[in-house]
Amino acid sequence: MKWQRIPLGPLQTNAYLLSNDKKECVIFDPGGDASRLQSLIQKQQLKPVAILLTHAHFDHIGAVDSIRAAYNIPVYVHEKEKNWLKDASLNGSQFFIPDGGVSVNEADHLITKEGTFTVGSFSFTLFHTPGHSPGSISFYVKELEVVFSGDALFEGSIGRTDLPGGNHQQLITSIHEKLLTLPEETIVLSGHGGETTIGAEMDYNPFLNGF
């Protein structure tokens, strides 16, 4: 398997493609620029099997309907954010996009528990990492030593907690109890910015020191 990062949409939110040797792929957080994402998928002759959402903030879901329709694939989101896709007041878009905000169709499947999560031939360890939002989840791939952390943990920073459902202390607890327990060499693939590692954030992230 291999992964690639594609910044998309008005906030350049990181979407990710995770693909295997059969050219199948899953798509994390298609936040916008659907045509650009489709061109990349076509160029690489990939076959998408699902859209996985780390959470349902507007900048992570903008291209969901276009990509879902283009490949006839299901969308997964945590059950705590099942209503967020259609509701601009919950997904945050009404605060940033004055003309109606962002609304996409409901997810096809709701994620309800942590642990092993399988879609097609892809298998993850799933962690519920709330705090940035109530339904934030992280997807860990042990064999690749990567975790798709959404907006929970960034290089040198953490997710904002001033939007609906945000909770700073809950986010700090999520990071310490779920993410920082991963091997230190684990690559953190965040919703914004570049890559980092669990070890680097343990040592240098100012929001986590002194917990």
C-alpha positions as CSV (number, residue, x, y, z in Angstrom):
1,M,0.0,0.0,0.0
2,K,0.9,3.6,-0.4
3,W,-0.6,7.0,0.5
4,Q,-0.5,10.4,-1.1
5,R,-1.6,13.8,0.2
6,I,-3.7,16.2,-2.0
7,P,-4.6,19.6,-0.6
8,L,-8.0,20.6,-1.8
9,G,-10.7,23.3,-1.5
10,P,-10.6,26.9,-0.2
11,L,-8.7,26.0,2.9
12,Q,-6.3,23.6,1.2
13,T,-7.5,20.7,3.4
14,N,-5.5,17.6,3.0
15,A,-7.4,14.8,1.2
16,Y,-5.5,11.5,1.1
17,L,-5.6,8.5,-1.3
18,L,-4.6,5.2,0.2
19,S,-4.1,2.6,-2.5
20,N,-3.0,-1.1,-2.8
21,D,-1.3,-3.1,-5.4
22,K,-4.6,-3.9,-7.1
23,K,-5.1,-0.2,-7.8
24,E,-8.0,0.0,-5.3
25,C,-8.1,3.1,-3.1
26,V,-9.9,4.7,-0.3
27,I,-10.4,8.5,-0.2
28,F,-10.0,10.4,3.0
29,D,-11.7,13.8,3.4
30,P,-12.4,15.1,-0.2
31,G,-12.8,18.7,0.8
32,G,-13.2,20.3,-2.6
33,D,-11.9,20.5,-6.2
34,A,-13.6,17.3,-7.2
35,S,-12.5,17.6,-10.8
36,R,-8.9,17.8,-9.8
37,L,-9.2,14.8,-7.5
38,Q,-10.9,12.8,-10.3
39,S,-8.2,13.7,-12.7
40,L,-5.6,12.4,-10.4
41,I,-7.5,9.2,-9.8
42,Q,-7.9,8.7,-13.5
43,K,-4.3,9.4,-14.3
44,Q,-3.2,6.8,-11.8
45,Q,-5.9,4.3,-13.0
46,L,-7.2,3.9,-9.4
47,K,-10.4,2.3,-8.4
48,P,-12.0,4.0,-5.4
49,V,-14.0,1.8,-3.0
50,A,-15.0,4.2,-0.3
51,I,-14.9,7.7,1.1
52,L,-13.8,7.9,4.8
53,L,-14.4,11.0,6.7
54,T,-12.2,11.8,9.8
55,H,-15.0,14.3,10.7
56,A,-17.7,16.3,9.0
57,H,-16.5,19.9,9.0
58,F,-17.3,21.7,5.8
59,D,-13.7,21.9,4.5
60,H,-13.4,18.1,4.6
61,I,-16.7,17.3,2.8
62,G,-17.1,19.7,0.0
63,A,-16.5,17.2,-2.8
64,V,-18.2,14.3,-1.1
65,D,-21.3,14.2,-3.4
66,S,-19.4,14.7,-6.6
67,I,-16.9,11.9,-5.8
68,R,-19.5,9.6,-4.4
69,A,-21.6,9.9,-7.6
70,A,-18.6,9.6,-9.9
71,Y,-17.6,6.3,-8.6
72,N,-20.8,5.0,-6.9
73,I,-19.0,4.4,-3.6
74,P,-20.2,4.7,0.0
75,V,-19.4,7.4,2.5
76,Y,-18.5,6.6,6.1
77,V,-18.7,9.1,9.0
78,H,-18.9,8.7,12.8
79,E,-22.5,8.4,14.2
80,K,-22.0,11.5,16.4
81,E,-21.9,13.6,13.2
82,K,-24.5,11.8,11.2
83,N,-26.5,15.1,10.8
84,W,-23.5,17.4,10.1
85,L,-23.2,16.7,6.4
86,K,-26.4,18.4,5.6
87,D,-26.4,21.1,8.4
88,A,-24.3,24.2,7.7
89,S,-24.7,25.3,11.4
90,L,-23.1,22.0,12.6
91,N,-20.4,21.6,9.9
92,G,-19.2,25.1,10.4
93,S,-19.8,26.4,6.9
94,Q,-22.4,29.0,7.9
95,F,-19.7,30.8,9.8
96,F,-17.3,31.0,6.8
97,I,-19.5,30.8,3.7
98,P,-22.3,33.4,3.7
99,D,-24.3,32.1,0.7
100,G,-26.0,29.1,2.2
101,G,-22.9,27.2,3.4
102,V,-22.0,23.6,2.5
103,S,-24.5,20.8,2.5
104,V,-24.0,17.3,1.2
105,N,-26.2,14.1,1.3
106,E,-26.1,11.9,4.3
107,A,-23.5,9.2,4.8
108,D,-24.2,5.7,3.6
109,H,-22.7,4.1,6.7
110,L,-22.2,5.3,10.3
111,I,-19.2,4.3,12.3
112,T,-20.2,3.3,15.8
113,K,-17.2,1.8,17.6
114,E,-13.5,1.7,17.8
115,G,-11.2,-1.2,16.9
116,T,-10.7,-3.0,13.7
117,F,-12.5,-1.4,10.7
118,T,-12.5,-3.0,7.3
119,V,-13.7,-1.6,4.0
120,G,-13.1,-3.7,0.9
121,S,-9.6,-5.1,1.2
122,F,-8.4,-2.2,3.5
123,S,-8.2,-2.7,7.2
124,F,-7.6,-0.1,9.9
125,T,-7.5,0.3,13.6
126,L,-10.0,3.0,14.3
127,F,-9.7,5.4,17.2
128,H,-12.5,7.8,18.4
129,T,-10.6,11.0,19.0
130,P,-13.1,13.7,19.9
131,G,-12.4,17.2,21.0
132,H,-12.0,19.1,17.7
133,S,-15.5,17.7,17.0
134,P,-17.6,15.1,18.7
135,G,-17.2,12.5,16.0
136,S,-13.6,13.0,15.1
137,I,-11.9,9.6,14.3
138,S,-8.4,8.6,13.4
139,F,-7.4,5.7,11.1
140,Y,-4.2,3.8,11.9
141,V,-2.5,1.5,9.4
142,K,0.0,-0.6,11.3
143,E,1.8,-2.0,8.3
144,L,2.5,1.4,6.8
145,E,3.2,3.0,10.2
146,V,0.8,5.9,9.5
147,V,-2.3,7.4,11.2
148,F,-4.8,9.6,9.4
149,S,-5.6,12.0,12.3
150,G,-7.9,14.5,10.7
151,D,-7.8,17.8,12.6
152,A,-7.0,16.3,16.0
153,L,-3.2,16.6,15.8
154,F,-1.0,18.7,13.5
155,E,2.7,19.3,13.3
156,G,3.4,21.5,16.3
157,S,-0.3,22.1,17.0
158,I,-3.7,20.7,17.7
159,G,-7.2,21.2,16.2
160,R,-9.2,24.2,17.1
161,T,-12.0,23.7,19.7
162,D,-14.1,26.8,19.3
163,L,-16.6,25.4,16.7
164,P,-19.8,23.5,17.6
165,G,-19.1,20.5,19.7
166,G,-15.4,21.4,20.4
167,N,-13.8,20.7,23.7
168,H,-10.2,21.5,24.4
169,Q,-9.6,19.2,27.4
170,Q,-11.4,16.4,25.6
171,L,-9.1,16.8,22.6
172,I,-5.9,16.8,24.8
173,T,-7.1,13.6,26.4
174,S,-7.9,12.0,23.0
175,I,-4.4,12.8,21.7
176,H,-2.7,11.5,24.8
177,E,-4.8,8.4,25.3
178,K,-5.2,7.3,21.7
179,L,-2.6,8.9,19.4
180,L,0.5,9.2,21.6
181,T,0.2,5.6,22.6
182,L,1.1,4.6,19.0
183,P,4.8,3.8,18.1
184,E,6.9,7.0,18.0
185,E,7.9,6.4,14.4
186,T,4.3,6.5,13.3
187,I,3.7,9.2,10.6
188,V,0.9,11.6,11.4
189,L,-1.1,12.5,8.3
190,S,-3.1,15.6,9.4
191,G,-6.0,17.5,7.9
192,H,-3.8,20.5,7.3
193,G,-0.1,21.1,6.8
194,G,2.7,18.6,6.4
195,E,3.6,15.3,7.9
196,T,5.0,14.8,11.4
197,T,5.6,11.8,13.7
198,I,4.2,10.8,17.0
199,G,7.7,11.0,18.5
200,A,8.2,14.5,17.3
201,E,4.9,15.7,18.7
202,M,5.6,14.1,22.0
203,D,8.9,16.0,22.2
204,Y,8.1,19.3,20.7
205,N,4.4,20.1,20.5
206,P,3.8,23.0,22.9
207,F,0.1,22.1,23.4
208,L,1.0,18.6,24.7
209,N,4.0,19.3,26.9
210,G,3.3,19.3,30.6
211,F,0.1,17.3,30.4
